[in-house]
Amino acid sequence: MSLQEVLSLPFPLRPYQEEGVEFLTSNNSALLGDDMGLGKTVQAIVALKKEFLENGIKRTLLIVPNSLVSNWVKEFSMWYPNLPVGTLVGNRESRENTLKHSSSTIIATYEQVRIIFENPKNIGDFDYLIFDEAQRLKNSTSNVHQACKKIEAKNIWMLSGTPLENNSGDIVSLFSILKYGTLQSGYTPKEIKEIISPYLLRRLKEDLLKELPDLLEENKYIDLNDKQLIFYNSLIQRKLELDKKDSSGMLALITELKKACNYDPISETSSKLDYLKEIIEDTFNNNEKIIVFSQYVESLKFIQNNLQVKSILFDGSLNKSQKDSAVDEFQNSTESIVFLASLQAGGVGLNLQAASRVVIFDRWWNPAVEKQAIARAHRMGNKNKVHAIKFVSAGTIEERILDLLHYKEELFDEVVEGAVELKDKATLLDILEIKE
């Protein structure tokens, strides 16, 4: 009998998903590192269902980003409808009481766990502890990481399409929660790969989903206009006043320079916006839809205020109902729409297959975030080729950031996927082009 028949699943699993279920259920501690869009959520739920039927598991704690709670509840209702699933609500005392007395599956957020498990009060242990978007735990010194490390569980699973975002220390941090104490930060990428290989399963979309739409990615170099350049250069002069040891001052300057690449707040002009308008016009002429991502909400508002076409602004200020309505309108409307999304609010957990073009308006510090954003459109269900255009302001700090992104991609390849020669990591001084 197939796994679908044995577990009474509503839909058959793909062969690679069955392999993922077997991987999880065969390991007390495991990291499912599948690429975005391969169904890590489904694999984890089916694995839980299999374990429950075979071994009678009782207590499961699932920790997820706040934005994905509803998505997990919906997936449970589809794939495991008779499993009692609760969420943590109410004040701290109420949430702690739920955790103490629950005998089934509880979904909590990273923010809730940070507070509750700072000083655990007889909450007890769990049969299964699952971390979704586990890269949230990459910083071993954070309060969230330390709190999660205190949770006792017989089995720990992690789900993350980007288990390494910055450096090999990310992997070391994750595996410290998975209880693999032999992994040390001083190990070489090759040594780390050898140690984690038995407990990490990673597959790529392009290798497994042949029916996925084609994806074209390109960096588009755009010159600052004259007014932007004057403003940008005025900010650059500040670097001469910086103490080279003032990391907070350098970070603040980098942020201002990045924003200046988007638009000049004095003249309210933007060469990026001018080019974006051309892309939007071409997209609409083809009766298609487009997503524009930025890390800065003020940049998204600037774009929206200067567009003469229908647009939807999607950011962290929207409540759940408003977010659902925004996604539904974009997905189902027959009109051509520009979906303006912040990377933080819209970069994960959304299905936006109606889009055929994705624009990364400004560059984030790690490539994983950008890949997550592009995956909102480049996923199963999209019948169109997806064209992802990443803006880079020529001759500016964004080119330096691009060098850093290349480094991080190479490091990920070496530790998680393959072996390549690494370049030196860019520093804040490098990014600002301040020489010793």
Residue, then its C-alpha position, 0 to 999 in steps of 0.5 A: m500500500s502507498l503512504q497515501e492509502v496507509l495514512s488516508l491522505p487527501f492527495p498523493l505525495r510526490p516521491y521526494q516528499e515520501e523520502g522526506v517523510e521517511f528521513l524525518t521519521s528515521n531521525n530523532s534530530a533532523l534538518l529538512g533543508d529543502d528548497m522553497g516550494l517543495g512542501k516542507t510543511v506537508q512533509a512534516i505534518v505527514a511525518l507527524k501523522k505517521e509517527f502518531l499512528e505508529n507510536g502514539i505520540k502525544r505532545t508536539l510543540l511547533i514553533v513558527p514565525n508569527s506570519l505563518v501560524s494561519n498557514w500551518v493551521k490550514e495545512f493541518s486541517m487539510w492533511y491531518p484533520n482529526l488532530p487537535v491543534g491549538t495556538l497560544v492565546g491570551n496573557r502569559e499565564s494563559r499561554e503557559n497553562t496551555l503548554k503545561h496541560s496540552s496533550s496534543t499539538i500546540i503552535a507557538t511563535y518565536e516571540q511567544v517562546r522567547i518570553i515563556f521559556e526564559n524561565p520555564k515553570n514545569i511546562g514539561d517536555f514534548d514528544y516532538l519539537i518542530f521549528d519552521e523557518a529555523q534560520r531564525l535561530k542562527n544567532s546563538t546569543s539571541n534570547v530566542h535561541q537561548a529560550c528554544k535551547k531550554i525546551e526539552a523534547k524527545n525528537i527535534w525537527m527543523l525546517s529551513g530552505t536557507p539553513l545557512e544565511n551568513n556564515s558557517g556559524d549559522i549551521v553550528s547554531l542550529f545543530s546546537i539546538l539539535k543536540y549535536g555538541t560535537l559540531q564546533s564553529g572552528y571547523t572548516p566548511k568541508e568538515i561541517k558538511e561531513i558532520i551534518s550530512p547524515y542529519l540534513l536532507r536538501r533537494l532543489k526545485e530545479d532538480l525535482l519539479k520539472e513542471l515549474p515555470d522557467l525562471l530568469e534572474e538578472n541584475k539590472y544596473i541603473d545609474l543614479n540621476d544627477k539629483q540622486l548623485i548629489f544627495y548620495n555624495s553628500l552622505i559619502q562625505r560623512k564616512l570621513e568623520l567616522d571612527k573606524k571602530d564605530s560599527s553602529g555609525m557605519l551601519a547607520l550610514i550604510t542604511e542611509l546610502k542604501k535608501a539614497c539609491n532608491y530615491d532622493p528625498i529632496s527632489e523626490t526623483s528616482s532613476k530606479l522608479d523611472y525604470l520600474k515604470e517601464i517594466i510595469e508598462d511592459t508587464f501590463n501590456n502583456n496582461e500580466k502582474i508584477i511584485v515589487f519587493s523593498q526592505y523599506v516601507e517608505s520606499l514602497k510608499f514613494i513608489q505607490n505615490n508616483l504610480q498611475v496604475k492600480s497597486i496594493l501595498f503589503d506591509g507589517s501594518l496590515n492585520k491578518s484579514q487585510k493581508d488575506s484580502a490583499v493576496d486574494e485580490f492580487q491572485n484573483s483579480t482580472e486586472s493587472i496589479v502591482f503588488l508592493a511588498s516589504l521583504q519582511a512581511g511578504g518575503v515568506g509564506l505567501n502564494l503569489q503565483a499570479a505574478s510573472r515578474v518580480v522586482i527586487f527594488d533594493r538589495w538585502w544582506n543575504p541572498a536567501v531572503e531574496k530567493q524566498a521573495i522570488a519564490r512567492a511567484h516562482r512556485m507550483g501553480n504558476k503557468n507563466k515564465v517568471h522574470a526576476i529583476k534585481f536592481v543595482s545602483a551602479g557605482t554605489i554601495e549596492e555593488r559592494i553589497l552584491d559582492l557580499l551576496h556572492y560570498k554568502e552564496e558560495l559559502f552556502d554551496e560549500v557547506v550545504e550543497g557542494a564545494v567551491e573556493l571561497k573569497d574573503k568576506a566583506t567587512l563594513l569597512d570594505i562596504l564603505e570603501i574605507k581603507e586602513 
